[in-house]
Amino acid sequence: MSKLVDDWVYGGFLAALMLAISSIGLARYLPLPLLLVFLMMPAYMLHQAEEHFGNRLRDFLDREIGGGRSVLTNFDIFVVNVPGVWALFAFSMALAAAVDIGFGLVPAYAALLNVPAHVAPAIKMRRSNPGLVTAVLLLLPLSVWLIAAVSLKGVAWYWHVLALAVAIGAHGLILWHAARRLSPG
């Protein structure tokens, strides 16, 4: 289990490549909004690769936020990214295909909220951080495109609110856990 916790990102990178290649065949059969929901998974996996190859994000957080203390453990990062992101995105895709396309907004807003988490520190620190490039070049345009495509399908406003609430809640849990780990008590 420790190997899986430590090395999940490398398998995720390979899976992202295979999913991206698979999307070429799916493009002929899926309506655009559903194809974009599907593409959120490999795009986010590539983002995770930029963040986590060689523990880059964990080391960055420990150095810049934790002052040398551990902000998130390898297990925390695994839970956030595999059962958290991958499962959330997979269930959203399945529900968007089988129930309502509105479920597809969840990965869009989750990815979109990740963008300022990379851009704001880069501006403040005047340097890059692990995940910045893919956040700006992949997650931002794909999320905006997905939100626009689903909106053009006439999805009800409450889907946007629900998806944004899920995204804010998920990011909030991560921040709460990190703050709890760093608190002196």
Long-range contacts (C-beta under 8 A, 24 or more apart in sequence): 4-78, 5-74, 5-75, 5-78, 6-74, 8-78, 8-81, 8-82, 9-48, 9-49, 9-52, 9-53, 9-81, 10-53, 12-45, 12-48, 12-49, 12-81, 12-82, 12-86, 13-45, 13-46, 13-48, 13-49, 13-53, 15-42, 15-45, 16-41, 16-42, 16-43, 16-45, 16-46, 16-49, 17-42, 19-45, 32-149, 33-96, 33-101, 33-104, 33-146, 33-149, 33-150, 33-152, 33-153, 34-93, 34-96, 34-97, 34-101, 34-104, 36-104, 36-108, 36-142, 36-145, 36-146, 36-149, 36-150, 37-92, 37-93, 37-96, 37-97, 37-101, 37-104, 37-107, 37-108, 37-146, 38-93, 39-142, 40-89, 40-93, 40-107, 40-108, 40-111, 40-142, 40-143, 40-146, 41-86, 41-89, 41-90, 41-93, 41-107, 43-111, 43-134, 43-138, 43-139, 43-142, 44-85, 44-89, 44-107, 44-111, 44-139, 45-86, 46-134, 46-138, 47-111, 47-114, 47-131, 47-134, 47-135, 47-138, 47-139, 48-81, 48-85, 49-134, 50-130, 50-131, 50-133, 50-134, 51-130, 51-131, 51-134, 52-77, 52-81, 52-130, 56-130, 57-129, 57-130, 57-131, 60-129, 60-130, 61-178, 64-121, 64-125, 65-178, 65-182, 66-182, 69-181, 69-182, 70-181, 71-178, 71-181, 71-182, 72-174, 72-177, 72-178, 72-181, 76-177, 80-174, 84-170, 85-110, 88-166, 88-170, 100-155, 100-159, 101-150, 101-153, 101-155, 102-150, 102-155, 102-156, 102-158, 102-159, 102-162, 102-163, 103-159, 103-163, 104-146, 104-150, 105-146, 105-147, 105-150, 105-155, 105-159, 105-160, 105-162, 105-163, 105-164, 106-162, 106-163, 106-166, 106-167, 107-146, 108-142, 108-143, 108-146, 108-147, 108-150, 108-163, 109-143, 109-147, 109-160, 109-163, 109-164, 109-166, 109-167, 110-163, 110-166, 110-167, 110-170, 110-171, 111-139, 111-142, 111-143, 112-139, 112-140, 112-143, 112-144, 112-147, 112-167, 113-167, 113-168, 113-171, 114-139, 114-171, 115-139, 115-140, 115-143, 117-171
